[in-house]
Amino acid sequence: MWDVAKPLALDFDPIARADELWTRRWGQVPAMAAITSVMRAHQILLARVDAVVKPYGLTFARYEALVLLTFSRTGELSLSKIGERLMVHPTSVTNTVDRLEKAGLVSRRPNPLDGRGVLAAITPRGREVVEQATRELMAIEFGLESYDDEQCRQVFDLLRPLRVTAGDFSEAPAGTVP
């Protein structure tokens, strides 16, 4: 199996070639080349990020959950709040927290405010791991070192309407700070 983060050393851009062939067969559809590029970028970035967090026993999803817990005032959140913030299915949150708990990076306790709910709390070891992994991810600029800060902001801005349309969040009225 080839590593998705390493170039295939082709002497042409396969996505540009697919775009040319697509145009000949079905007409020009810039969205096809864009989505194919986004999907390939996702593969590349996920492989790069996972390579950094894997030595810590993490996947990017587990890393994100740990980071989210460090952002909370108390270092703990309900599983439902984790799922809401990470925009994942409750089953995924349970699996993520199970694995983090087995690794000693989080602990669970009943939610005193919700008799059926569970809180996940980051452990001291979890804090150490997230700090170390974060330093390494920042050193590779989360795999986006090919772009400067302004270009990263442009990528964020270009993808934001897609996320709004998908219902990830509502667009704040102009002039307000979320």
C-alpha positions in Angstrom: 0.0 0.0 0.0 1.3 3.4 -0.9 1.5 6.3 1.5 -1.1 8.9 0.5 1.1 11.7 1.8 3.9 11.0 -0.6 3.8 12.1 -4.2 3.3 9.3 -6.8 5.9 10.9 -9.0 3.6 11.2 -12.0 4.7 13.5 -14.8 1.2 15.0 -15.0 -1.6 16.1 -12.6 -4.2 13.3 -12.6 -6.9 15.6 -11.4 -6.3 18.1 -14.2 -6.3 15.2 -16.6 -9.6 13.9 -15.2 -11.0 17.4 -15.6 -10.0 17.5 -19.3 -11.5 14.1 -19.9 -14.6 15.0 -18.0 -15.0 18.2 -20.0 -14.7 16.3 -23.3 -17.3 13.7 -22.2 -19.9 15.7 -20.2 -18.9 19.4 -20.5 -17.0 21.7 -18.2 -17.9 21.2 -14.5 -15.3 23.0 -12.3 -17.0 21.5 -9.2 -15.7 18.0 -10.3 -12.1 19.1 -10.2 -12.7 21.0 -7.0 -14.3 18.1 -5.1 -11.6 15.7 -6.3 -8.9 18.1 -5.2 -10.6 18.5 -1.8 -10.9 14.8 -1.3 -7.2 14.2 -2.3 -6.2 17.0 0.1 -8.2 15.3 2.8 -6.3 12.1 2.2 -2.9 13.8 2.3 -3.7 15.9 5.4 -5.2 13.1 7.4 -2.2 10.8 6.6 0.2 13.6 7.7 -1.7 14.4 10.9 -2.3 10.8 11.8 1.4 10.0 11.4 2.2 12.7 14.0 -0.5 11.6 16.5 -0.1 7.8 16.0 3.0 7.5 18.3 0.8 8.9 21.1 -1.8 6.1 20.5 -4.1 8.7 18.9 -6.1 9.2 15.8 -6.9 12.8 14.7 -10.5 12.2 16.1 -9.1 11.3 19.5 -6.7 14.2 19.4 -9.6 16.5 18.6 -11.5 15.2 21.6 -8.6 15.7 23.9 -8.1 19.3 22.6 -11.8 20.0 23.1 -11.5 18.8 26.8 -8.5 21.2 27.3 -10.7 24.1 26.0 -13.3 23.5 28.7 -13.0 25.4 32.0 -13.0 22.3 34.1 -11.3 19.8 31.7 -14.5 17.8 31.4 -17.5 17.8 29.1 -20.6 15.6 28.7 -20.3 13.0 25.9 -23.3 14.7 24.2 -21.5 18.1 24.3 -18.4 16.5 22.8 -20.4 15.0 20.0 -22.2 18.3 19.3 -18.9 20.3 19.2 -17.0 17.7 17.1 -20.1 17.2 14.9 -20.0 13.4 15.2 -22.6 10.7 15.9 -23.0 9.7 19.6 -21.6 6.2 18.8 -18.4 7.7 17.5 -18.0 9.8 20.7 -18.5 6.7 22.9 -15.9 4.8 20.9 -13.5 7.7 21.0 -13.9 8.2 24.8 -13.7 4.4 25.3 -10.3 4.3 23.6 -9.0 7.4 25.3 -10.1 6.0 28.7 -8.3 2.7 28.0 -5.2 4.7 27.2 -5.5 6.5 30.5 -6.0 9.9 28.8 -9.5 10.5 30.0 -11.7 9.3 32.8 -15.5 9.1 33.0 -17.9 9.9 35.7 -21.7 10.3 36.0 -22.9 13.8 35.1 -24.4 15.2 38.3 -26.6 17.5 36.3 -28.1 14.7 34.2 -28.8 11.3 35.8 -28.3 9.5 32.5 -25.4 11.5 31.2 -21.7 10.8 31.4 -18.8 13.3 31.7 -15.4 12.7 30.1 -12.5 14.4 31.9 -9.0 14.8 30.6 -6.4 13.2 32.9 -2.9 14.7 33.7 -1.5 12.1 31.2 -4.0 13.2 28.6 -2.9 16.9 29.1 0.8 15.9 28.6 0.0 13.9 25.5 -2.2 16.7 23.9 0.6 19.3 24.6 3.3 17.1 23.0 1.2 16.1 20.0 0.1 19.8 19.5 3.7 21.0 19.5 4.5 18.4 16.8 1.4 19.3 14.7 2.2 23.0 15.0 5.8 22.2 13.8 4.4 20.8 10.6 1.7 23.5 10.5 -1.0 20.7 10.5 0.3 19.6 7.2 -0.4 22.9 5.5 3.2 24.3 5.5 2.8 24.8 1.7 0.5 27.7 2.5 1.1 31.0 4.2 -1.2 32.4 6.9 -3.3 34.4 4.5 -3.8 31.4 2.2 -4.9 29.3 5.2 -7.5 32.0 6.1 -8.6 32.0 2.4 -9.1 28.2 2.5 -11.1 28.6 5.8 -13.2 31.4 4.2 -13.8 29.4 1.0 -15.1 26.4 2.9 -17.2 28.2 5.4 -20.3 28.7 3.2 -20.3 24.9 2.5 -20.4 24.3 6.3 -23.1 26.9 6.8 -25.2 25.3 4.0 -24.7 21.9 5.6 -26.2 23.2 8.8 -23.0 23.0 10.9 -23.9 26.4 12.4 -25.9 29.5 11.6 -24.2 32.4 10.0 -23.8 35.2 12.5 -25.3 38.6 11.5 -22.8 41.0 10.0 -20.9 42.9 12.6 -21.3 40.4 15.4 -18.5 38.3 17.0 -19.4 34.7 17.6 
